[in-house]
Amino acid sequence: MKESKPKKLSRRDLLFRPLKGIRERDAVQAPSGLDQECREADLALKEGDFARARALYRQCLDRTPENKEARKRLAYAMYRLGEADQALTEFETYLSRYPEDSFALLYLGLLHATKGDIEEAARVWKGYFNLDQPIILREINLQLALLESGQTPSPGEIVQAVEEAIERQGKE
């Protein structure tokens, strides 16, 4: 794997990064929009009705294509439905505009690992940083350390470990 230099943090980053984490903590809980489709999509997502959420987020995006929360949640619903290629495209589109969104980076990495591309998953996860999600952050760092040390777990093992960390984090 190619080594990269650690990212330098400016004073502004040091001051405002914790605030960014607070905003991202509720990434799937805050409302994605005020119109009826977005509110219904948020409710469907919360209830685990990912197919309905996907359809409603698409309607929301047809009306307001710049709705960043709807795009991110559409990608997440697709991930949960097992639509890896479509979710990958949506997360990449989203991250092209919002490259430091830890939620999107987490799931884009998971999608790459799901598709068997653990090197690309590692590249994506190197950008993941969320102090409000310490269990997930610890697991991502563990997986990166294993990959860099040459102890390469299978893609399935990586996905399972990260998914379990997400579940544990949700219970905290």
DOGUPA-754041 format. One line per 3 residues: number of its first residue (from 1); their letters; for each residue x, y, z of N, C-alpha, C. Coordinates in steps of 0.02 Angstrom, whole numbers, plus 32768, in hexadecimal, padded with zeros to 4 digits. Each point is the difference from the previous one (the first is absolute). Example, Ala and Ser with C-alpha at 12.3 -4.5 7.8 and 13.67 -1.06 7.14 Angstrom:
BEGIN
1) AS) 8294/7EE4/8186/7FD3/803B/8000/802D/803C/8000  7FEE/8035/7FDC/802A/803B/8003/7FD9/8037/8025
//
This chain:
BEGIN
1) MKE) 8029/7FC6/8000/7FD7/803A/8000/802B/803E/8000  7FEB/8033/7FDE/8026/803E/7FFB/7FFA/8028/8041  8038/8018/8019/7FFF/8027/803D/7FED/8048/7FF0
4) SKP) 7FD8/801E/802C/7FEE/8046/7FF6/8015/8027/803D  800F/8040/7FF3/8014/802C/8037/7FC3/8011/802A  8009/8006/8041/7FC8/8015/8029/7FE8/8045/7FEC
7) KKL) 7FBF/800A/8002/7FE2/803F/7FEE/800F/8034/8037  801A/803A/7FEC/800D/8035/8031/7FBE/8021/8012  7FF9/800E/8040/7FC4/8022/8018/8010/8049/800D
10) SRR) 7FD5/802B/7FE7/8008/8047/800E/7FE2/800F/8045  800C/803C/8018/7FE0/8014/803F/7FB5/7FFF/7FFA  7FE8/8014/7FC6/7FB7/8000/7FF4/7FE5/7FB9/8006
13) DLL) 8023/7FCF/7FE2/7FEB/7FBA/8004/7FFE/7FE9/8049  8033/8012/8026/8002/7FEB/8046/7FC7/801E/8028  7FEC/803D/7FEF/7FC9/8020/8024/7FBC/7FE7/7FEB
16) FRP) 7FF7/7FF5/7FBE/7FBD/7FF2/7FE7/7FF3/7FB6/7FF1  8033/7FD6/8000/7FF4/7FB9/7FF2/7FD0/7FDF/8032  8005/800F/8042/7FCF/7FE4/802E/7FB9/8014/7FF0
19) LKG) 7FF6/803D/7FE9/7FBC/8015/7FED/7FE7/7FDA/7FC4  802D/7FF1/7FD1/7FEE/7FD8/7FC5/7FE7/7FBC/8016  8023/7FE2/8030/7FEC/7FBE/8019/7FBB/8002/8020
22) IRE) 7FF1/8035/8024/7FBF/8006/8020/7FCA/8004/7FCA  800C/8026/7FCB/7FCF/8005/7FCB/7FF6/7FBD/7FDC  8037/7FDA/7FF7/7FFB/7FC1/7FDC/7FE3/7FC8/802A
25) RDA) 8001/8008/8042/7FE7/7FCB/802D/7FB8/7FEE/7FEF  7FD9/8031/7FEE/7FBA/7FF5/7FF0/7FF4/7FFC/7FB5  8030/7FE6/7FDC/7FFE/8000/7FB7/7FC2/7FDF/7FE3
28) VQA) 7FE5/7FCE/8020/7FC6/7FDF/7FE5/7FC2/800F/802B  8007/802A/8032/7FC8/800F/802B/7FE1/8045/7FF4  8028/8031/7FEB/7FE6/8042/7FF3/7FD5/7FFF/7FC1
31) PSG) 7FCE/802C/7FFA/7FD6/7FFF/7FC4/8028/800F/7FC1  7FEF/7FDD/7FCA/8024/800B/7FC1/7FE0/8036/7FD6  7FC4/8015/8012/7FDF/8035/7FDB/7FBC/800D/801D
34) LDQ) 7FE0/8035/7FE8/7FC0/8014/801B/7FC5/7FE7/7FD9  800B/7FEA/7FC2/7FC6/7FEA/7FD9/7FE9/7FBA/8017  7FC4/7FEF/7FEB/7FDF/7FC2/8017/8028/7FC2/7FEF
37) ECR) 801C/7FFC/7FC3/8026/7FC5/7FEC/803D/7FF6/802D  8022/8036/8010/803C/7FFA/802A/7FEE/7FEA/8046  7FCB/801C/801C/7FEB/7FEC/8043/7FEA/7FB7/8001
40) EAD) 7FDC/7FEB/7FCE/7FEA/7FBA/7FFB/803C/7FD2/7FF5  8030/8016/7FD7/803C/7FD8/7FF4/8028/7FF7/8040  8007/8036/8027/8024/7FFD/8040/7FDE/7FCD/802E
43) LAL) 7FBE/8002/8003/7FDB/7FD1/802A/800A/7FB8/7FE8  7FFB/7FF5/7FBE/800A/7FBD/7FE4/8046/7FE6/8010  8032/802C/7FFB/8045/7FED/800F/8007/7FEC/8049
46) KEG) 7FE3/8029/802B/8002/7FF2/8048/7FDF/7FBE/8012  7FCA/7FEF/7FDC/7FDB/7FC2/800C/8020/7FC4/7FDD  8034/800B/7FD8/8022/7FC9/7FDD/7FDE/7FEC/7FBF
49) DFA) 7FD2/8029/7FE7/7FDF/7FF2/7FC0/802A/8021/7FCA  8038/7FE0/7FEF/8032/801F/7FD4/7FE7/8007/7FB8  7FD6/7FD2/7FE8/7FE7/8006/7FBB/7FD3/803D/7FFA
52) RAR) 7FD5/800B/8030/7FD4/803B/8000/8029/803F/8007  8031/7FFF/802E/802B/803A/8009/8024/8011/7FBF  801B/7FCE/7FDE/8023/800B/7FC1/7FD3/8023/7FCE
55) ALY) 7FC3/7FE8/7FF8/7FD1/801E/7FD0/7FEF/8048/8012  7FF5/800C/8040/7FEF/8044/8017/803A/8030/7FFB  803C/7FE8/800F/803B/802C/7FF9/800C/8011/7FB7
58) RQC) 7FF2/7FD1/7FD3/8007/8010/7FB8/7FD0/8037/7FEC  7FC1/7FFB/801A/7FCF/8035/7FF1/8017/8043/801C  801A/7FFE/803C/801A/803D/8020/8038/801E/7FD6
61) LDR) 802E/7FD6/7FE7/8038/8018/7FD8/7FEA/8017/7FBB  7FCA/7FE3/7FE5/7FE5/8018/7FC0/7FEA/8049/8007  7FE4/8010/8039/7FE7/8044/800C/8039/802F/8015
64) TPE) 802D/7FE8/802A/8037/802A/8019/8041/7FD8/7FFC  8020/7FFF/7FC5/803D/7FD8/7FF6/803A/8013/802D  8000/803D/801B/8037/8015/802B/7FF7/7FEC/8049
67) NKE) 7FCB/7FDB/8010/7FF3/7FEB/8046/8034/7FCC/8014  8033/8017/8025/8038/7FD4/8011/7FEC/7FC8/802F  7FD5/800D/8030/7FEB/7FCC/802F/7FD8/7FCA/7FDD
70) ARK) 7FD5/8013/7FD2/7FD9/7FCF/7FDA/802E/7FD3/7FD7  8033/801E/7FE1/802E/7FD8/7FD7/8027/7FCE/802B  8017/8016/803A/8026/7FD4/802C/7FD3/7FC8/8019
73) RLA) 7FC4/8010/8012/7FD2/7FCD/801A/7FE7/7FD1/7FCA  7FFA/8019/7FC3/7FEF/7FD4/7FC7/8038/7FCC/7FF8  803E/8016/8003/8039/7FD2/7FFA/7FFF/7FCD/8038
76) YAM) 7FF1/8016/803D/7FFE/7FD3/803A/7FC8/7FCD/7FF7  7FC5/8016/7FEA/7FC8/7FD1/7FF4/8014/7FCC/7FCC  8022/8016/7FCB/8017/7FD1/7FCC/8032/7FCE/801D
79) YRL) 802C/8018/802B/8030/7FD4/8021/7FDB/7FCA/8027  7FCF/8015/8026/7FDA/7FD1/802A/7FD7/7FD0/7FD6  7FEE/8014/7FC3/7FDB/7FD3/7FD3/802E/7FD2/7FD9
82) GEA) 8041/8008/8008/8030/7FD6/7FDC/800D/8017/7FB9  7FEE/803E/7FF1/800B/801C/7FBD/8044/8023/7FFF  8034/7FD8/8002/8044/801A/800A/8016/8030/7FC9
85) DQA) 7FF5/7FEF/7FC1/8018/802C/7FCA/7FDD/8044/8002  7FBE/7FFF/800A/7FDB/803F/8002/8013/8029/803E  8007/7FDF/8039/8014/8023/803D/8046/801E/7FF9
88) LTE) 802D/7FDA/7FE1/8044/8018/7FF4/7FFF/8041/7FD7  7FD8/8000/7FCB/7FFA/803B/7FD5/7FE5/803B/8027  7FCC/7FF4/8028/7FE2/8037/8026/8030/801B/8035
91) FET) 8022/7FD5/8024/8030/8018/8032/803A/8025/7FDF  8018/7FE8/7FC7/8036/8023/7FDE/7FE9/8045/7FE7  7FC2/8004/7FE7/7FE4/8040/7FEC/7FFD/8030/803B
94) YLS) 7FE7/7FE6/8037/7FFA/8028/803D/8045/8017/8019  8030/7FD2/8003/8042/8011/8019/8027/802E/7FD1  7FEE/8003/7FC1/8021/802F/7FD3/7FF1/8048/8015
97) RYP) 7FC8/800B/8022/7FEE/8043/8018/8010/8009/804A  7FFD/7FCA/8026/800A/8003/8049/8033/7FCB/8014  8040/800B/7FEF/8032/7FCB/8006/8013/7FEA/8047
100) EDS) 7FEC/8025/8032/8015/7FED/8045/7FC6/7FE5/8029  7FC9/7FEF/7FE2/7FC7/7FE6/8025/8010/7FB9/8018  8007/7FF8/8041/8017/7FC0/801B/7FCC/7FC8/7FF5
103) FAL) 7FC0/8010/8003/7FCD/7FCE/7FF4/8007/7FE3/7FB9  8006/802C/7FCF/8007/7FE9/7FBB/8041/7FDB/7FF5  8036/8017/801F/8041/7FDD/7FFA/7FFC/7FBA/801E
106) LYL) 7FDF/7FFA/8038/7FF8/7FBF/8021/7FDE/7FCE/7FD1  7FC7/8015/7FE4/7FD9/7FD2/7FD6/801E/7FF6/7FBB  8023/8032/7FE5/8022/7FF5/7FC1/8037/7FCC/8009
109) GLL) 8025/8005/8037/8032/7FCD/800F/7FE1/7FBB/8007  7FC8/7FFC/8023/7FDD/7FC0/8007/7FEB/7FE4/7FBC  7FE9/802C/7FD4/7FEC/7FE9/7FBD/803B/7FE3/7FDA
112) HAT) 8038/8023/8003/803C/7FE5/7FDE/8015/7FBD/801D  7FFE/7FFA/8042/8011/7FC0/8020/7FCE/7FCA/7FEC  7FC0/8012/7FFE/7FCC/7FD0/7FEB/800D/7FE6/7FBA
115) KGD) 8018/802C/7FD5/800F/7FED/7FBB/8044/7FDD/7FFA  8024/7FF9/8038/8040/7FDC/8000/803D/802B/7FF6  7FF7/8041/7FF9/8038/802E/7FF4/8017/801E/8043
118) IEE) 8026/7FD9/8026/8013/8018/8043/8035/8037/7FFD  8027/8002/7FCB/8030/8037/7FFA/7FDD/8042/7FF7  7FCB/8001/7FD8/7FDA/803E/7FF7/7FD9/8011/8040
121) AAR) 7FE6/7FCE/8022/7FDE/800B/8040/8030/8022/8031  803E/7FE7/8003/8032/801D/802D/8010/8047/7FEC  8006/800D/7FC0/800E/8044/7FE9/7FC8/8030/8016
124) VWK) 7FC2/7FEB/7FF9/7FC7/8029/8015/8000/800A/804B  800A/7FC9/8025/7FFD/8004/8049/8038/8029/801F  8035/800B/7FDC/8035/802B/801A/7FE7/8047/800A
127) GYF) 7FCB/8012/7FDE/7FE2/8042/8008/7FCA/8002/8036  7FEF/7FC6/801C/7FCC/7FFD/8033/801A/8017/8043  7FDC/802F/801F/8013/8017/8042/7FC1/801B/8022
130) NLD) 7FEB/7FDF/8035/7FC5/8017/8025/8009/7FED/8049  8014/8030/8028/800B/7FF3/8047/7FBF/7FF1/8025  7FC7/8011/7FE3/7FC0/7FF1/801F/7FEC/7FB7/7FF6
133) QPI) 8024/7FDC/7FD7/7FF3/7FB9/7FF2/803F/7FD8/8011  8016/7FFE/803F/8041/7FE1/8010/8003/7FB6/7FF1  7FCA/7FDC/8007/8002/7FB7/7FF3/800D/7FF4/7FB6
136) ILR) 7FDE/8026/7FD6/8009/7FF9/7FB8/8046/8017/7FEC  8015/8039/801A/8042/801A/7FF1/8037/7FCE/8013  7FF9/7FE2/803B/8030/7FCE/8018/8002/7FC4/7FD0
139) EIN) 7FC6/7FE9/7FEA/7FFD/7FC5/7FD3/801F/8011/7FBC  7FF1/803A/7FE6/801D/8015/7FC0/804C/8002/8006  8019/801E/8036/8048/8004/800B/801F/7FBB/8008
142) LQL) 7FDD/7FD3/8021/8019/7FBB/8007/8005/7FDE/7FBB  7FCC/8007/7FD8/8000/7FE2/7FBD/8039/801E/7FD6  8009/8041/8004/8037/8020/7FDA/8044/7FE6/8017
145) ALL) 8008/7FF8/8042/803F/7FE6/801B/800D/7FB8/7FE9  7FCB/7FD7/8001/8008/7FBB/7FE8/8015/7FFE/7FB7  7FE0/802A/7FD7/8011/8001/7FB9/8047/8018/7FF5
148) ESG) 8014/8034/8025/8044/801B/7FF7/8036/7FD0/801A  7FEE/7FD5/8030/8031/7FD2/801C/8006/7FC0/7FD5  7FD6/7FFB/7FCE/8003/7FC5/7FD5/7FD2/7FC8/8016
151) QTP) 7FDF/8007/8038/7FCF/7FCF/8017/7FBC/8011/7FE1  7FF7/7FEB/7FC3/7FC5/8015/7FDB/7FC5/7FD2/800E  7FCE/8019/8027/7FC3/7FD9/8009/7FDA/7FFF/7FBE
154) SPG) 7FD1/7FD2/7FFB/7FD8/7FFD/7FC3/7FD0/803C/7FFE  7FEA/8013/7FC5/7FD0/8037/7FFC/7FC2/7FF4/802B  7FE8/7FC2/8001/7FC6/7FF0/8029/800C/800A/804A
157) EIV) 803C/7FEE/8017/8011/800B/8047/8004/804A/8011  801B/8027/7FD2/8005/8048/800B/7FBA/801F/8004  7FD6/7FEF/7FD0/7FBC/801B/8000/7FDB/7FED/8040
160) QAV) 8006/7FC1/8013/7FDE/7FE9/803D/8019/8025/803E  8041/8009/8006/801D/8022/803A/7FE8/8049/8003  8000/8022/7FC8/7FEB/8046/7FFF/7FB5/8006/800D
163) EEA) 7FD8/7FD4/7FE1/7FB8/8000/800C/7FF0/7FF3/804A  8025/7FD2/801F/7FF6/7FF3/8048/8012/803D/802A  8034/8023/7FEC/8013/803E/8024/7FCA/8035/7FF9
166) IER) 7FE3/8005/7FC5/7FC9/8030/7FF6/7FC6/7FEE/802D  7FF0/7FC1/8003/7FC9/7FE9/802B/800F/800E/804A  803D/7FF1/8016/8013/800D/8046/7FFE/804A/800F
169) QGK) 8017/8028/7FD1/7FFF/804A/800A/7FB9/8019/8007  7FD2/7FE3/7FDA/7FBA/8015/8004/7FE0/7FF0/8042  801B/7FCF/8024/7FE4/7FED/8041/801D/802A/8039
172) E) 8035/8025/7FF2/8021/8028/8035/7FDA/8040/800D
//
